Amino acid sequence: DGGSEIVGGTSLFRLTRHPDAQSLFERFLRAGILTRPFAYDSQLLRFGLPGGDAEWRRLTEALRT
């Protein structure tokens, strides 16, 4: 997504910085992608990495829209 920067993560999740992380959070929520915003930094968002092909497609689609 334009403006996103991966700033951390593990094999299970990624931590991203985005100027409008709240909108990204809402987009992921609508797509059924687990996310966690952070109260101490409104530009951070953590999201779970997919476990299978269908979930990867859903994440890819959520990032495109």
C-alpha positions in Angstrom: 0.0 0.0 0.0 1.3 3.5 -0.9 3.0 5.0 2.1 3.4 1.8 4.1 6.8 0.9 5.5 7.5 -2.5 7.2 9.3 -1.7 10.5 9.3 -5.1 12.2 7.7 -8.5 12.4 8.2 -12.3 12.8 7.1 -15.3 10.9 3.6 -14.8 12.2 3.1 -11.0 11.7 4.4 -7.8 10.3 4.5 -4.3 11.9 4.0 -1.5 9.5 4.1 2.3 9.7 1.5 4.1 7.6 0.5 7.8 7.7 -3.2 6.7 7.8 -3.0 3.4 9.7 -6.6 3.8 10.9 -7.9 3.6 7.4 -5.6 0.6 6.7 -6.9 -1.0 9.9 -10.5 -0.5 8.8 -9.8 -1.9 5.3 -8.1 -5.0 6.8 -10.9 -5.4 9.3 -13.5 -5.5 6.5 -11.4 -8.1 4.7 -11.2 -10.3 7.8 -7.5 -9.8 8.4 -6.4 -9.8 12.0 -4.8 -6.4 12.8 -3.7 -4.5 15.9 -3.5 -0.7 16.0 -1.3 0.9 18.7 -2.7 3.7 21.0 0.8 5.1 21.7 1.6 5.6 17.9 -1.3 6.1 15.5 0.8 5.3 12.5 1.7 1.7 13.6 -0.4 -1.3 12.7 0.4 -5.0 13.2 -1.2 -7.6 11.0 -1.1 -11.4 11.0 0.5 -13.2 8.1 -1.7 -15.6 6.1 -1.4 -19.4 6.6 -2.5 -20.5 3.1 -3.0 -19.4 -0.5 -6.6 -18.2 0.0 -5.5 -16.0 2.9 -2.6 -14.6 0.9 -5.0 -13.7 -1.9 -7.3 -11.9 0.6 -4.3 -9.9 2.0 -3.1 -9.0 -1.5 -6.6 -7.9 -2.5 -7.0 -5.8 0.7 -3.7 -4.1 0.0 -4.8 -3.3 -3.6 -8.1 -1.7 -2.7 
